[in-house]
């Protein structure tokens, strides 16, 4: 089950990168470099790719665990 926690933390990291890209005015005081729109697009793309990658990894790992559980249940019967 540790893959669940890890993939959700990675998804959260992706969201943390996407939010400043969507609302650059709110974060411009803390991070002056966000005034440049190119940095916002880079953050948005990287955050989206991280989120999608973690979602795909979760789906693959979850499917493997379901197969493993099914095999364990068949062995018990």
PyMOL Python script that loads the backbone (N, CA, C, O; Angstrom):
from pymol import cmd

cmd.read_pdbstr("""\
ATOM      1  N   UNK A   1       0.805  -1.202   0.000  1.00  0.00           N
ATOM      2  CA  UNK A   1       0.000   0.000   0.000  1.00  0.00           C
ATOM      3  C   UNK A   1       0.849   1.268   0.000  1.00  0.00           C
ATOM      4  O   UNK A   1       0.311   2.368  -0.125  1.00  0.00           O
ATOM      5  N   UNK A   2       2.139   1.133   0.135  1.00  0.00           N
ATOM      6  CA  UNK A   2       2.969   2.324   0.159  1.00  0.00           C
ATOM      7  C   UNK A   2       2.971   3.040  -1.193  1.00  0.00           C
ATOM      8  O   UNK A   2       3.214   4.245  -1.259  1.00  0.00           O
ATOM      9  N   UNK A   3       2.700   2.298  -2.268  1.00  0.00           N
ATOM     10  CA  UNK A   3       2.658   2.949  -3.574  1.00  0.00           C
ATOM     11  C   UNK A   3       1.516   3.967  -3.640  1.00  0.00           C
ATOM     12  O   UNK A   3       1.607   4.951  -4.374  1.00  0.00           O
ATOM     13  N   UNK A   4       0.453   3.739  -2.883  1.00  0.00           N
ATOM     14  CA  UNK A   4      -0.670   4.676  -2.873  1.00  0.00           C
ATOM     15  C   UNK A   4      -0.213   6.011  -2.303  1.00  0.00           C
ATOM     16  O   UNK A   4      -0.489   7.064  -2.877  1.00  0.00           O
ATOM     17  N   UNK A   5       0.477   5.967  -1.186  1.00  0.00           N
ATOM     18  CA  UNK A   5       0.943   7.200  -0.542  1.00  0.00           C
ATOM     19  C   UNK A   5       1.949   7.914  -1.432  1.00  0.00           C
ATOM     20  O   UNK A   5       1.878   9.130  -1.606  1.00  0.00           O
ATOM     21  N   UNK A   6       2.877   7.163  -1.990  1.00  0.00           N
ATOM     22  CA  UNK A   6       3.917   7.768  -2.825  1.00  0.00           C
ATOM     23  C   UNK A   6       3.314   8.410  -4.074  1.00  0.00           C
ATOM     24  O   UNK A   6       3.670   9.536  -4.423  1.00  0.00           O
ATOM     25  N   UNK A   7       2.410   7.709  -4.743  1.00  0.00           N
ATOM     26  CA  UNK A   7       1.842   8.277  -5.963  1.00  0.00           C
ATOM     27  C   UNK A   7       0.970   9.498  -5.661  1.00  0.00           C
ATOM     28  O   UNK A   7       0.938  10.444  -6.448  1.00  0.00           O
ATOM     29  N   UNK A   8       0.270   9.485  -4.537  1.00  0.00           N
ATOM     30  CA  UNK A   8      -0.524  10.664  -4.190  1.00  0.00           C
ATOM     31  C   UNK A   8       0.362  11.844  -3.804  1.00  0.00           C
ATOM     32  O   UNK A   8       0.017  12.988  -4.104  1.00  0.00           O
ATOM     33  N   UNK A   9       1.485  11.598  -3.151  1.00  0.00           N
ATOM     34  CA  UNK A   9       2.415  12.687  -2.857  1.00  0.00           C
ATOM     35  C   UNK A   9       3.010  13.263  -4.140  1.00  0.00           C
ATOM     36  O   UNK A   9       3.191  14.475  -4.255  1.00  0.00           O
ATOM     37  N   UNK A  10       3.310  12.404  -5.092  1.00  0.00           N
ATOM     38  CA  UNK A  10       3.837  12.888  -6.371  1.00  0.00           C
ATOM     39  C   UNK A  10       2.758  13.678  -7.113  1.00  0.00           C
ATOM     40  O   UNK A  10       3.061  14.699  -7.730  1.00  0.00           O
ATOM     41  N   UNK A  11       1.518  13.227  -7.062  1.00  0.00           N
ATOM     42  CA  UNK A  11       0.424  13.982  -7.675  1.00  0.00           C
ATOM     43  C   UNK A  11       0.296  15.346  -7.026  1.00  0.00           C
ATOM     44  O   UNK A  11       0.095  16.348  -7.714  1.00  0.00           O
ATOM     45  N   UNK A  12       0.410  15.392  -5.708  1.00  0.00           N
ATOM     46  CA  UNK A  12       0.329  16.665  -4.990  1.00  0.00           C
ATOM     47  C   UNK A  12       1.451  17.598  -5.427  1.00  0.00           C
ATOM     48  O   UNK A  12       1.234  18.801  -5.570  1.00  0.00           O
ATOM     49  N   UNK A  13       2.638  17.059  -5.638  1.00  0.00           N
ATOM     50  CA  UNK A  13       3.751  17.861  -6.142  1.00  0.00           C
ATOM     51  C   UNK A  13       3.416  18.442  -7.515  1.00  0.00           C
ATOM     52  O   UNK A  13       3.704  19.607  -7.789  1.00  0.00           O
ATOM     53  N   UNK A  14       2.807  17.628  -8.372  1.00  0.00           N
ATOM     54  CA  UNK A  14       2.394  18.121  -9.682  1.00  0.00           C
ATOM     55  C   UNK A  14       1.378  19.245  -9.570  1.00  0.00           C
ATOM     56  O   UNK A  14       1.443  20.222 -10.316  1.00  0.00           O
ATOM     57  N   UNK A  15       0.433  19.111  -8.636  1.00  0.00           N
ATOM     58  CA  UNK A  15      -0.562  20.167  -8.429  1.00  0.00           C
ATOM     59  C   UNK A  15       0.105  21.435  -7.914  1.00  0.00           C
ATOM     60  O   UNK A  15      -0.271  22.542  -8.301  1.00  0.00           O
ATOM     61  N   UNK A  16       1.110  21.271  -7.029  1.00  0.00           N
ATOM     62  CA  UNK A  16       1.817  22.441  -6.519  1.00  0.00           C
ATOM     63  C   UNK A  16       2.549  23.193  -7.627  1.00  0.00           C
ATOM     64  O   UNK A  16       2.751  24.403  -7.519  1.00  0.00           O
ATOM     65  N   UNK A  17       2.938  22.512  -8.664  1.00  0.00           N
ATOM     66  CA  UNK A  17       3.581  23.189  -9.788  1.00  0.00           C
ATOM     67  C   UNK A  17       2.564  23.825 -10.729  1.00  0.00           C
ATOM     68  O   UNK A  17       2.857  24.838 -11.363  1.00  0.00           O
ATOM     69  N   UNK A  18       1.379  23.243 -10.823  1.00  0.00           N
ATOM     70  CA  UNK A  18       0.372  23.753 -11.750  1.00  0.00           C
ATOM     71  C   UNK A  18      -0.324  25.009 -11.196  1.00  0.00           C
ATOM     72  O   UNK A  18      -0.616  25.938 -11.949  1.00  0.00           O
ATOM     73  N   UNK A  19      -0.583  25.035  -9.908  1.00  0.00           N
ATOM     74  CA  UNK A  19      -1.343  26.150  -9.325  1.00  0.00           C
ATOM     75  C   UNK A  19      -0.665  27.507  -9.549  1.00  0.00           C
ATOM     76  O   UNK A  19      -1.348  28.443  -9.964  1.00  0.00           O
ATOM     77  N   UNK A  20       0.652  27.665  -9.295  1.00  0.00           N
ATOM     78  CA  UNK A  20       1.255  28.974  -9.579  1.00  0.00           C
ATOM     79  C   UNK A  20       1.235  29.336 -11.063  1.00  0.00           C
ATOM     80  O   UNK A  20       1.247  30.517 -11.412  1.00  0.00           O
ATOM     81  N   UNK A  21       1.205  28.346 -11.923  1.00  0.00           N
ATOM     82  CA  UNK A  21       1.151  28.629 -13.354  1.00  0.00           C
ATOM     83  C   UNK A  21      -0.224  29.148 -13.747  1.00  0.00           C
ATOM     84  O   UNK A  21      -0.346  29.967 -14.658  1.00  0.00           O
ATOM     85  N   UNK A  22      -1.264  28.669 -13.060  1.00  0.00           N
ATOM     86  CA  UNK A  22      -2.617  29.109 -13.385  1.00  0.00           C
ATOM     87  C   UNK A  22      -2.904  30.487 -12.780  1.00  0.00           C
ATOM     88  O   UNK A  22      -3.556  31.319 -13.411  1.00  0.00           O
ATOM     89  N   UNK A  23      -2.422  30.725 -11.570  1.00  0.00           N
ATOM     90  CA  UNK A  23      -2.649  31.988 -10.872  1.00  0.00           C
ATOM     91  C   UNK A  23      -1.328  32.709 -10.612  1.00  0.00           C
ATOM     92  O   UNK A  23      -0.912  32.813  -9.458  1.00  0.00           O
ATOM     93  N   UNK A  24      -0.659  33.210 -11.650  1.00  0.00           N
ATOM     94  CA  UNK A  24       0.668  33.806 -11.442  1.00  0.00           C
ATOM     95  C   UNK A  24       0.626  35.118 -10.665  1.00  0.00           C
ATOM     96  O   UNK A  24       1.601  35.467  -9.999  1.00  0.00           O
ATOM     97  N   UNK A  25      -0.481  35.846 -10.738  1.00  0.00           N
ATOM     98  CA  UNK A  25      -0.560  37.136 -10.054  1.00  0.00           C
ATOM     99  C   UNK A  25      -0.492  36.936  -8.539  1.00  0.00           C
ATOM    100  O   UNK A  25       0.145  37.721  -7.836  1.00  0.00           O
ATOM    101  N   UNK A  26      -1.138  35.904  -8.044  1.00  0.00           N
ATOM    102  CA  UNK A  26      -1.150  35.644  -6.605  1.00  0.00           C
ATOM    103  C   UNK A  26       0.221  35.250  -6.083  1.00  0.00           C
ATOM    104  O   UNK A  26       0.552  35.545  -4.935  1.00  0.00           O
ATOM    105  N   UNK A  27       1.017  34.594  -6.901  1.00  0.00           N
ATOM    106  CA  UNK A  27       2.314  34.105  -6.462  1.00  0.00           C
ATOM    107  C   UNK A  27       3.473  34.993  -6.901  1.00  0.00           C
ATOM    108  O   UNK A  27       4.622  34.707  -6.566  1.00  0.00           O
ATOM    109  N   UNK A  28       3.200  36.051  -7.636  1.00  0.00           N
ATOM    110  CA  UNK A  28       4.269  36.914  -8.137  1.00  0.00           C
ATOM    111  C   UNK A  28       4.984  37.639  -7.009  1.00  0.00           C
ATOM    112  O   UNK A  28       6.166  37.957  -7.137  1.00  0.00           O
ATOM    113  N   UNK A  29       4.298  37.905  -5.914  1.00  0.00           N
ATOM    114  CA  UNK A  29       4.952  38.578  -4.782  1.00  0.00           C
ATOM    115  C   UNK A  29       5.977  37.667  -4.126  1.00  0.00           C
ATOM    116  O   UNK A  29       7.036  38.132  -3.705  1.00  0.00           O
ATOM    117  N   UNK A  30       5.679  36.383  -4.034  1.00  0.00           N
ATOM    118  CA  UNK A  30       6.600  35.443  -3.404  1.00  0.00           C
ATOM    119  C   UNK A  30       7.702  35.014  -4.356  1.00  0.00           C
ATOM    120  O   UNK A  30       8.853  34.855  -3.951  1.00  0.00           O
ATOM    121  N   UNK A  31       7.350  34.825  -5.626  1.00  0.00           N
ATOM    122  CA  UNK A  31       8.300  34.365  -6.636  1.00  0.00           C
ATOM    123  C   UNK A  31       8.283  35.338  -7.807  1.00  0.00           C
ATOM    124  O   UNK A  31       7.480  35.173  -8.726  1.00  0.00           O
ATOM    125  N   UNK A  32       9.147  36.347  -7.799  1.00  0.00           N
ATOM    126  CA  UNK A  32       9.112  37.377  -8.853  1.00  0.00           C
ATOM    127  C   UNK A  32       9.345  36.827 -10.260  1.00  0.00           C
ATOM    128  O   UNK A  32       8.943  37.463 -11.234  1.00  0.00           O
ATOM    129  N   UNK A  33       9.978  35.674 -10.390  1.00  0.00           N
ATOM    130  CA  UNK A  33      10.239  35.107 -11.707  1.00  0.00           C
ATOM    131  C   UNK A  33       8.978  34.645 -12.418  1.00  0.00           C
ATOM    132  O   UNK A  33       9.002  34.428 -13.629  1.00  0.00           O
ATOM    133  N   UNK A  34       7.870  34.489 -11.684  1.00  0.00           N
ATOM    134  CA  UNK A  34       6.633  34.025 -12.306  1.00  0.00           C
ATOM    135  C   UNK A  34       5.968  35.076 -13.174  1.00  0.00           C
ATOM    136  O   UNK A  34       5.004  34.777 -13.878  1.00  0.00           O
ATOM    137  N   UNK A  35       6.467  36.298 -13.134  1.00  0.00           N
ATOM    138  CA  UNK A  35       5.901  37.330 -13.997  1.00  0.00           C
ATOM    139  C   UNK A  35       6.163  37.017 -15.470  1.00  0.00           C
ATOM    140  O   UNK A  35       5.403  37.433 -16.345  1.00  0.00           O
ATOM    141  N   UNK A  36       7.221  36.298 -15.729  1.00  0.00           N
ATOM    142  CA  UNK A  36       7.521  35.866 -17.093  1.00  0.00           C
ATOM    143  C   UNK A  36       6.600  34.700 -17.437  1.00  0.00           C
ATOM    144  O   UNK A  36       6.647  33.662 -16.777  1.00  0.00           O
ATOM    145  N   UNK A  37       5.775  34.855 -18.448  1.00  0.00           N
ATOM    146  CA  UNK A  37       4.764  33.846 -18.797  1.00  0.00           C
ATOM    147  C   UNK A  37       5.376  32.535 -19.280  1.00  0.00           C
ATOM    148  O   UNK A  37       4.742  31.485 -19.176  1.00  0.00           O
ATOM    149  N   UNK A  38       6.596  32.579 -19.807  1.00  0.00           N
ATOM    150  CA  UNK A  38       7.227  31.341 -20.264  1.00  0.00           C
ATOM    151  C   UNK A  38       7.491  30.404 -19.100  1.00  0.00           C
ATOM    152  O   UNK A  38       7.348  29.189 -19.239  1.00  0.00           O
ATOM    153  N   UNK A  39       7.870  30.946 -17.969  1.00  0.00           N
ATOM    154  CA  UNK A  39       8.105  30.114 -16.789  1.00  0.00           C
ATOM    155  C   UNK A  39       6.793  29.493 -16.335  1.00  0.00           C
ATOM    156  O   UNK A  39       6.769  28.342 -15.899  1.00  0.00           O
ATOM    157  N   UNK A  40       5.703  30.243 -16.433  1.00  0.00           N
ATOM    158  CA  UNK A  40       4.396  29.706 -16.072  1.00  0.00           C
ATOM    159  C   UNK A  40       4.018  28.517 -16.935  1.00  0.00           C
ATOM    160  O   UNK A  40       3.478  27.530 -16.435  1.00  0.00           O
ATOM    161  N   UNK A  41       4.299  28.605 -18.231  1.00  0.00           N
ATOM    162  CA  UNK A  41       3.980  27.483 -19.127  1.00  0.00           C
ATOM    163  C   UNK A  41       4.838  26.275 -18.823  1.00  0.00           C
ATOM    164  O   UNK A  41       4.362  25.141 -18.865  1.00  0.00           O
ATOM    165  N   UNK A  42       6.102  26.513 -18.516  1.00  0.00           N
ATOM    166  CA  UNK A  42       6.991  25.399 -18.169  1.00  0.00           C
ATOM    167  C   UNK A  42       6.501  24.717 -16.896  1.00  0.00           C
ATOM    168  O   UNK A  42       6.441  23.489 -16.833  1.00  0.00           O
ATOM    169  N   UNK A  43       6.149  25.514 -15.874  1.00  0.00           N
ATOM    170  CA  UNK A  43       5.622  24.937 -14.638  1.00  0.00           C
ATOM    171  C   UNK A  43       4.344  24.157 -14.894  1.00  0.00           C
ATOM    172  O   UNK A  43       4.143  23.080 -14.333  1.00  0.00           O
ATOM    173  N   UNK A  44       3.490  24.698 -15.734  1.00  0.00           N
ATOM    174  CA  UNK A  44       2.232  24.028 -16.043  1.00  0.00           C
ATOM    175  C   UNK A  44       2.479  22.689 -16.739  1.00  0.00           C
ATOM    176  O   UNK A  44       1.889  21.673 -16.372  1.00  0.00           O
ATOM    177  N   UNK A  45       3.351  22.697 -17.738  1.00  0.00           N
ATOM    178  CA  UNK A  45       3.639  21.457 -18.479  1.00  0.00           C
ATOM    179  C   UNK A  45       4.312  20.419 -17.594  1.00  0.00           C
ATOM    180  O   UNK A  45       3.942  19.245 -17.626  1.00  0.00           O
ATOM    181  N   UNK A  46       5.286  20.833 -16.815  1.00  0.00           N
ATOM    182  CA  UNK A  46       5.985  19.890 -15.942  1.00  0.00           C
ATOM    183  C   UNK A  46       5.041  19.343 -14.868  1.00  0.00           C
ATOM    184  O   UNK A  46       5.041  18.143 -14.594  1.00  0.00           O
ATOM    185  N   UNK A  47       4.250  20.207 -14.272  1.00  0.00           N
ATOM    186  CA  UNK A  47       3.298  19.760 -13.258  1.00  0.00           C
ATOM    187  C   UNK A  47       2.271  18.803 -13.816  1.00  0.00           C
ATOM    188  O   UNK A  47       1.914  17.820 -13.166  1.00  0.00           O
ATOM    189  N   UNK A  48       1.790  19.084 -15.019  1.00  0.00           N
ATOM    190  CA  UNK A  48       0.815  18.202 -15.653  1.00  0.00           C
ATOM    191  C   UNK A  48       1.438  16.854 -15.984  1.00  0.00           C
ATOM    192  O   UNK A  48       0.810  15.817 -15.774  1.00  0.00           O
ATOM    193  N   UNK A  49       2.655  16.854 -16.496  1.00  0.00           N
ATOM    194  CA  UNK A  49       3.330  15.597 -16.816  1.00  0.00           C
ATOM    195  C   UNK A  49       3.611  14.773 -15.559  1.00  0.00           C
ATOM    196  O   UNK A  49       3.484  13.549 -15.576  1.00  0.00           O
ATOM    197  N   UNK A  50       3.989  15.441 -14.479  1.00  0.00           N
ATOM    198  CA  UNK A  50       4.222  14.726 -13.219  1.00  0.00           C
ATOM    199  C   UNK A  50       2.930  14.095 -12.729  1.00  0.00           C
ATOM    200  O   UNK A  50       2.919  12.938 -12.307  1.00  0.00           O
ATOM    201  N   UNK A  51       1.841  14.854 -12.784  1.00  0.00           N
ATOM    202  CA  UNK A  51       0.553  14.338 -12.323  1.00  0.00           C
ATOM    203  C   UNK A  51       0.098  13.152 -13.174  1.00  0.00           C
ATOM    204  O   UNK A  51      -0.350  12.137 -12.641  1.00  0.00           O
ATOM    205  N   UNK A  52       0.212  13.282 -14.475  1.00  0.00           N
ATOM    206  CA  UNK A  52      -0.202  12.196 -15.372  1.00  0.00           C
ATOM    207  C   UNK A  52       0.685  10.966 -15.167  1.00  0.00           C
ATOM    208  O   UNK A  52       0.189   9.840 -15.143  1.00  0.00           O
ATOM    209  N   UNK A  53       1.986  11.179 -15.023  1.00  0.00           N
ATOM    210  CA  UNK A  53       2.898  10.051 -14.794  1.00  0.00           C
ATOM    211  C   UNK A  53       2.587   9.316 -13.504  1.00  0.00           C
ATOM    212  O   UNK A  53       2.607   8.086 -13.468  1.00  0.00           O
ATOM    213  N   UNK A  54       2.301  10.061 -12.442  1.00  0.00           N
ATOM    214  CA  UNK A  54       1.965   9.425 -11.167  1.00  0.00           C
ATOM    215  C   UNK A  54       0.631   8.693 -11.262  1.00  0.00           C
ATOM    216  O   UNK A  54       0.462   7.639 -10.650  1.00  0.00           O
ATOM    217  N   UNK A  55      -0.312   9.235 -12.015  1.00  0.00           N
ATOM    218  CA  UNK A  55      -1.600   8.566 -12.185  1.00  0.00           C
ATOM    219  C   UNK A  55      -1.449   7.260 -12.949  1.00  0.00           C
ATOM    220  O   UNK A  55      -2.081   6.261 -12.606  1.00  0.00           O
ATOM    221  N   UNK A  56      -0.620   7.262 -13.978  1.00  0.00           N
ATOM    222  CA  UNK A  56      -0.373   6.046 -14.750  1.00  0.00           C
ATOM    223  C   UNK A  56       0.351   5.012 -13.885  1.00  0.00           C
ATOM    224  O   UNK A  56       0.020   3.827 -13.920  1.00  0.00           O
ATOM    225  N   UNK A  57       1.338   5.464 -13.114  1.00  0.00           N
ATOM    226  CA  UNK A  57       2.062   4.544 -12.232  1.00  0.00           C
ATOM    227  C   UNK A  57       1.110   3.936 -11.206  1.00  0.00           C
ATOM    228  O   UNK A  57       1.196   2.744 -10.912  1.00  0.00           O
ATOM    229  N   UNK A  58       0.209   4.742 -10.663  1.00  0.00           N
ATOM    230  CA  UNK A  58      -0.764   4.223  -9.701  1.00  0.00           C
ATOM    231  C   UNK A  58      -1.654   3.166 -10.350  1.00  0.00           C
ATOM    232  O   UNK A  58      -1.903   2.114  -9.760  1.00  0.00           O
ATOM    233  N   UNK A  59      -2.128   3.440 -11.552  1.00  0.00           N
ATOM    234  CA  UNK A  59      -3.012   2.489 -12.235  1.00  0.00           C
ATOM    235  C   UNK A  59      -2.302   1.159 -12.486  1.00  0.00           C
ATOM    236  O   UNK A  59      -2.882   0.092 -12.283  1.00  0.00           O
ATOM    237  N   UNK A  60      -1.060   1.226 -12.922  1.00  0.00           N
ATOM    238  CA  UNK A  60      -0.304   0.008 -13.195  1.00  0.00           C
ATOM    239  C   UNK A  60      -0.042  -0.771 -11.907  1.00  0.00           C
ATOM    240  O   UNK A  60      -0.244  -1.985 -11.862  1.00  0.00           O
ATOM    241  N   UNK A  61       0.407  -0.075 -10.860  1.00  0.00           N
ATOM    242  CA  UNK A  61       0.704  -0.755  -9.601  1.00  0.00           C
ATOM    243  C   UNK A  61      -0.556  -1.308  -8.948  1.00  0.00           C
ATOM    244  O   UNK A  61      -0.520  -2.375  -8.337  1.00  0.00           O
ATOM    245  N   UNK A  62      -1.655  -0.601  -9.070  1.00  0.00           N
ATOM    246  CA  UNK A  62      -2.915  -1.071  -8.495  1.00  0.00           C
ATOM    247  C   UNK A  62      -3.401  -2.328  -9.218  1.00  0.00           C
ATOM    248  O   UNK A  62      -3.889  -3.269  -8.592  1.00  0.00           O
ATOM    249  N   UNK A  63      -3.262  -2.326 -10.532  1.00  0.00           N
ATOM    250  CA  UNK A  63      -3.665  -3.496 -11.311  1.00  0.00           C
ATOM    251  C   UNK A  63      -2.813  -4.715 -10.942  1.00  0.00           C
ATOM    252  O   UNK A  63      -3.332  -5.827 -10.844  1.00  0.00           O
ATOM    253  N   UNK A  64      -1.508  -4.508 -10.738  1.00  0.00           N
ATOM    254  CA  UNK A  64      -0.631  -5.613 -10.337  1.00  0.00           C
ATOM    255  C   UNK A  64      -1.019  -6.148  -8.963  1.00  0.00           C
ATOM    256  O   UNK A  64      -1.005  -7.357  -8.734  1.00  0.00           O
ATOM    257  N   UNK A  65      -1.361  -5.252  -8.061  1.00  0.00           N
ATOM    258  CA  UNK A  65      -1.754  -5.704  -6.731  1.00  0.00           C
ATOM    259  C   UNK A  65      -3.074  -6.466  -6.764  1.00  0.00           C
ATOM    260  O   UNK A  65      -3.239  -7.439  -6.028  1.00  0.00           O
ATOM    261  N   UNK A  66      -4.008  -6.045  -7.597  1.00  0.00           N
ATOM    262  CA  UNK A  66      -5.267  -6.780  -7.721  1.00  0.00           C
ATOM    263  C   UNK A  66      -5.034  -8.196  -8.252  1.00  0.00           C
ATOM    264  O   UNK A  66      -5.658  -9.148  -7.784  1.00  0.00           O
ATOM    265  N   UNK A  67      -4.154  -8.329  -9.209  1.00  0.00           N
ATOM    266  CA  UNK A  67      -3.828  -9.654  -9.749  1.00  0.00           C
ATOM    267  C   UNK A  67      -3.176 -10.505  -8.666  1.00  0.00           C
ATOM    268  O   UNK A  67      -3.496 -11.685  -8.521  1.00  0.00           O
ATOM    269  N   UNK A  68      -2.263  -9.908  -7.907  1.00  0.00           N
ATOM    270  CA  UNK A  68      -1.598 -10.647  -6.829  1.00  0.00           C
ATOM    271  C   UNK A  68      -2.601 -11.095  -5.778  1.00  0.00           C
ATOM    272  O   UNK A  68      -2.528 -12.229  -5.305  1.00  0.00           O
ATOM    273  N   UNK A  69      -3.534 -10.233  -5.404  1.00  0.00           N
ATOM    274  CA  UNK A  69      -4.562 -10.598  -4.420  1.00  0.00           C
ATOM    275  C   UNK A  69      -5.464 -11.711  -4.952  1.00  0.00           C
ATOM    276  O   UNK A  69      -5.825 -12.632  -4.218  1.00  0.00           O
ATOM    277  N   UNK A  70      -5.817 -11.621  -6.210  1.00  0.00           N
ATOM    278  CA  UNK A  70      -6.678 -12.642  -6.815  1.00  0.00           C
ATOM    279  C   UNK A  70      -5.985 -13.998  -6.801  1.00  0.00           C
ATOM    280  O   UNK A  70      -6.614 -15.017  -6.518  1.00  0.00           O
ATOM    281  N   UNK A  71      -4.693 -14.011  -7.105  1.00  0.00           N
ATOM    282  CA  UNK A  71      -3.934 -15.272  -7.070  1.00  0.00           C
ATOM    283  C   UNK A  71      -3.845 -15.827  -5.655  1.00  0.00           C
ATOM    284  O   UNK A  71      -3.935 -17.039  -5.460  1.00  0.00           O
ATOM    285  N   UNK A  72      -3.671 -14.952  -4.663  1.00  0.00           N
ATOM    286  CA  UNK A  72      -3.629 -15.402  -3.280  1.00  0.00           C
ATOM    287  C   UNK A  72      -4.963 -15.998  -2.858  1.00  0.00           C
ATOM    288  O   UNK A  72      -4.999 -17.007  -2.153  1.00  0.00           O
ATOM    289  N   UNK A  73      -6.060 -15.380  -3.285  1.00  0.00           N
ATOM    290  CA  UNK A  73      -7.387 -15.892  -2.934  1.00  0.00           C
ATOM    291  C   UNK A  73      -7.648 -17.248  -3.588  1.00  0.00           C
ATOM    292  O   UNK A  73      -8.282 -18.114  -2.985  1.00  0.00           O
ATOM    293  N   UNK A  74      -7.165 -17.439  -4.814  1.00  0.00           N
ATOM    294  CA  UNK A  74      -7.339 -18.720  -5.499  1.00  0.00           C
ATOM    295  C   UNK A  74      -6.516 -19.812  -4.831  1.00  0.00           C
ATOM    296  O   UNK A  74      -6.944 -20.966  -4.795  1.00  0.00           O
ATOM    297  N   UNK A  75      -5.336 -19.471  -4.298  1.00  0.00           N
ATOM    298  CA  UNK A  75      -4.507 -20.457  -3.623  1.00  0.00           C
ATOM    299  C   UNK A  75      -5.128 -20.904  -2.304  1.00  0.00           C
ATOM    300  O   UNK A  75      -4.960 -22.053  -1.894  1.00  0.00           O
ATOM    301  N   UNK A  76      -5.834 -20.013  -1.649  1.00  0.00           N
ATOM    302  CA  UNK A  76      -6.485 -20.351  -0.370  1.00  0.00           C
ATOM    303  C   UNK A  76      -7.643 -21.296  -0.563  1.00  0.00           C
ATOM    304  O   UNK A  76      -7.950 -22.092   0.325  1.00  0.00           O
ATOM    305  N   UNK A  77      -8.288 -21.223  -1.705  1.00  0.00           N
ATOM    306  CA  UNK A  77      -9.471 -22.080  -1.939  1.00  0.00           C
ATOM    307  C   UNK A  77      -9.070 -23.419  -2.412  1.00  0.00           C
ATOM    308  O   UNK A  77      -9.926 -24.269  -2.659  1.00  0.00           O
TER     309      UNK A  77
END
""", "prot")
cmd.dss("prot")
cmd.show_as("cartoon", "prot")
cmd.util.cbc("prot")
cmd.orient("prot")
